[in-house]
Amino acid sequence: MNSITCPKCGKECDKLFDSVCKDCFFETFKLIELPLVLHLRICSSCGAYFHRSRWENIGNIEEVVLKAVENALFIHSEAGDVELYLEPKEVTPYIYIVKAEVDAIVREEPVHAEAETEVRVQRTACDMCSRESGGYFEAIIQIRAAGRFPAEEEKRRCTAIASEAMESMKKKGDRLAFISDYQEQKEGIDLYMGSMNASRQVCRLIISELGGSFAESPTLVGMKDGKNVYRITFAMRLPEFRPGDVIRFRGRIIQIRSSGKKVNGISLEDGSRFISTPEELKGAEKIANVRDAVLTVLVSIEENAILVLDPETYETVAIKKPMSFNAEAGSEIPVLKTEYGIFALTHSDVPQEK
């Protein structure tokens, strides 16, 4: 094989790289370039990283530092089969030294290069955390109940659903998914929401679990970039009847077992299953709740009836025997006394005192 003389250093070689030998070529070849100092903005509240004119949620501080170095690292376009290794070292909570090592193939030759940079961390507040702490909101969810005030457990559950939904949406990239304020009213609660779209999703989640409906009402609050800016009020109405309520509907006495998009219950008169919707139950009368039940003595059991003591007059009265009735004469059973009669319940229907 004929040897070639390098025109730069005069050394004999087998082939030239851009008209010079391999040593001369790689002497000036820059596989990687990395700035000596990098400035990094991180939100002191949520840990978001400011990159390319926007805030991004990445992970912990070390992951953010490595991501910033990776974004700033230049690797020559001729490099192939690139292997990158980054080693961070925390000097102070605000300064990191990161060593970068790269192995690659350039023109069929293995090449190794190293570089080091100092990452200076600036702690500040991102736009979303600034908005959240400043009480920014795009929507209000007003949680009320039809024909009554929401119970404490309903208000707690609605708030929990909203908080869980906000955490989930934040992880998916919706940086406006936050609750900026919570206000308890006599007739319910108001949630001030950072995101209009997230608020709509929260309403749907609450309805899916607790039932009810909601309506949207926009209010013009100003203009931005020549466009109208609106805030939306989401008026939520939880169902009028809750699990445990006993209602009179079209002449039937129904104990509500569950309430959502569908209302499920059981007839206290014949034990038959009851299914309806909140809309169909408008006009139904609430006559009691299973919590109003009291214990009374079961005197005797007939084929289709039972004899019990009236819990107020202590007179013996005959009432309809519930389905799956398995109490024994002489024992105590829970009953509801209403203006429409006395109805027997099972012990499992009545909440136990804690």
N, C-alpha and C positions, 0 to 999 in steps of 0.2 A: 504494500500500500504506500502510495506517495505521500510524503509529509508536506505540510504547509507551514510557511513561516508567518508568524503573527506580525503584521505591519506596525503594531504599537510597541510590543516588548521584544520582538525578534525571536521569540521562543518557537520551537518546532511543535506542531500539533496535527491531529488527524483531520479536524474540521474547524471551520470558522463560525463564530456566532456574531452576526451583524458586522462582518469583516474583521473581527478580532478573535483571539483565542478565548477559550472558556474562562480562564482566570481573569482576563481583562474585562470580559463581558460581565461576569458576576461581581466584579469589583465595583462597578457603578450601578448595577441593577438593584433597584429597591423593591424587594418583595412586599414589604409592608411599610405603611407610614401611620404614625399616631401622634396627635398633638401632645406637647409636654404637659399641658394643663387643660383639664376639662372642667367646665362649670355646670353644675347640675342643680335644677330647682325641684324640690320635693315638698309636697303639702305636709305640713306638720300635723295635720288632723287626720286625713284619710290615707296618706302615703302615696298619693298619685304623683306621677312623673310628668314634667312639662317637656314635650318633645314635638318638634315641627309645628309649633304654634297651637298645640292642643295638649290637654291633660289626659294622661292614660293611666289606668289602673294595671299595675304589673305584678307586684308582690312585695316582699320585704325589701329593706334598704340595700342589702347586698345584691339581690337580684336586679334592682334598679341600677345600681352602680355598674354591674357587668353588662346590662343592656345598653347603657350609655356608652361604654367603651366599645362594645361590639358595633354600635351604630357609627361611631367616629373612626373606627379602624379602616384604613384603606388597604386592600389587597390587590396586587397587580393583576390586570385582566388576563395575562398569559399564564397565571398560576392555575394548575389543575390538581385534583385529588387533595384538596386543602384540608388540613387538620389544624384546628385552633384550640389553644389551651389558655385560659385566663386565670390568673391567681391574684385574688384581692387581699389586701392587708389593711386593716383599720388602724390608722394612726391616732385619730381622734374621732368623735362622733360626726365631725364635719369634714374630715380629710381621709381619703383612701388612696393607697398606692396600688396600682394594678399592673402586673407584669403580663405581657402578651407574648406567647410563643406560637409560631406558625411553621408547619412543615408542608411542603408542596412539591409538585413536579413542574419544572419549567423547561421546555424544550428537551424533554426526556431526561432531564437531570434533576436529582433530588436537591432541594434547597431548604435551608433552615434559617429563620430570622427571629429576632427578639426585639421587643420595644417595651417601654415603661411610661406610664403617665400618672399624673397626680389628679385625682378627682376631688374637687372642692364642692361640698354640698351646701346649698342655700335653702334653709327651711322657711317656708312661707305658707300662705293660705291659697288653695286653688279657688277658681271661680265658683265652683259648686258649694264648697264649704263656706266661702264668704257669703253666698246667697242664703245658705241654710242658717248660719248664725245671725244673719241680718233679717230673718223672718220672711224671706222671699217665698211666694206661693203663686201657683197658676190656677189652683182650684180649691174649692172647699167641699168636703163631703159632710152633709148634714144628715146625721143618723137619727131617725125618729121611728116611731111605731104607730101603726094604724089603730086609732081608738084607745090608745093607752100610752104610758111612758115605758121606754125600754127598761128591762130589768138590769140590775148591776152586772150579772153574769153575761148578759147579751152585750153590754157596752164593753166589758173586758174582752170578750171574744172578738168583737168587731175591731177593736184596737189591735189585738194580737194578729188577726188576719192581715190588717193593713201593714203592720211592722214586718211580718214575715214576707209579705209580697214585696215590700221595698228592698229588703235585703237581697231577695232573689233577683230583682230587676237590676240592682246595682252591680251584682256579680256579672250580669249579662251585658253591662255597658251603659245602662241608663243612669247617667250621673245626676239627673234631676229627681231621681227616685228617693225622696226623703219626706218626712213629716216635719214641717217647720214649727207647728204649734198644735196644741190639743186644748180644747176648751169645753168644759162640761156645762151644759145648760140644764134648766129644769126639765125640759121636754126631751133631752137626749144629749148627744155630743157632736161637736164640730171638729173635723180634722182638716188642717190647712196643709195642702199637698204641694210639693215642688213641681210635680209633673202632671199635666192634664191627662196624658195617655195612661200613666200609671194609676191615676185616680179612677179612671173608667174600668180598668182591670180589677182594682180593689172592690168596686161596687159589684162586679160580676161574681167575684169570689165569695163575697158575703152572701149574696143572693143564693149562690149554689149551695151553701151550707145552711143558712138560716132562713132562706126564703125571702119573699118580699119583692119590691120593685124599686126602680129609681128613674128620675127624669133629670134632664140637663137644661140649665138655663144660663146662657152667656150674658156677660156684662162688659160693655166697652170701657176700658180703663185708660186708653191713650193710643199713641202711634209710635212705631219704631221703624226706621228705614222706609218711611212712606206707607207703611201698612198698619191697619188697625190691630190693636192688641186687646185680647179679651181674657177675662177670667171666667171660669165655668163653676157654677154651683150645681153640685150633684145632690138632689133631694132624694134621700133613701127612705123607704117606708118598710119596716119589718112587718111580718104578718101580725094580724090582730090577735090570733090565737097561738098559744105555745104548747109544747108537750106537757101534759098534766092537766091542761084545762078541760073542763067538762062543759059542753055546749048543748043547746037545744036548737036543732036545725030541721026544719020541715017536719016538726012533730016528733023527731027522734032525739034521744039523749045519747050523745057521743062523747067518749073519752078520747082526747087527742093523744096519739102515741108519738108522732113525728110531724114536723112541719118544715117544708122547704118549697120546692117548686110544686110538689104534691103534698097534700095533707092526708096522713094516714091515721086511722083511729079504729075504735071498736064500739059497737052499740052496747050500752050497759043494760039494755032491756032484753036482747036476745043473743048477744055475743057475736053478731054478724060483723064482718069486716067492713070498714068504711074508707073510701078513697074519694078525695075531692081536690079542688085547687083553692088557693086563697081568694081568688076572684069570685068563685062560686059561693064562698062562705060569707060574702057580704050580707049583712042582715041577720046572721046567726046570733044567738043570745048566749053569752057566757053565764052559766048558773053556779059554777063552783070550780074548785081545783082539787086535785087528789090530796093536796096538803091539808085540805079542810076535813079530811076523813077522821072519824073517831072510832074507837073500839067499842063493840057491844057484844052481848052474849048471844051465841047461836043456840036457840032453844031446841029446835029439831029440824030434820031434813025430810022433805016430802019428795015425790018423784020429780016434779018440775018447779017446786017452790021450796023456800026455807022459811022457818019462823025465827024471828029475831026480836030482841027487845028494842023498842023505840028509844034512842039514846037520850031523848028529852023527857018523854012521859013514862018510860019504862013499861009501856003496854006491849003486849005481844002482837006483832004484825006479820003478815005473810008477804014476802016479796019474791021476785023472780030469782031462781037459782042460776048463778053464773055458770058459763061453760067451764069445764075442767075444774069444777069445785071439789075440793078434797078435804075440807075442814070437818071436824067431828063435833057432834052435839055436845054442848057444855063448854066449848072453847070460845075464845073471843076472836071476832073477825072485824076488819075495817069496813065501815059503811059511810055513805054520804047521804045526809038528809037535806033535801032540796024542796022547793015549793011544788015540784012535780013528783015527789015521792022519795022513798028511801031506796038506795041502790047499793048492792054489795060489791066490794072490790076484793082483789086478792092482795095478800101481804106484799107481793113483789111490785104492785102498782103504787104503793105508798112509800115516799122517800123516808128513810130511816133518820132519826135525829142523831146528829154527831155529838 
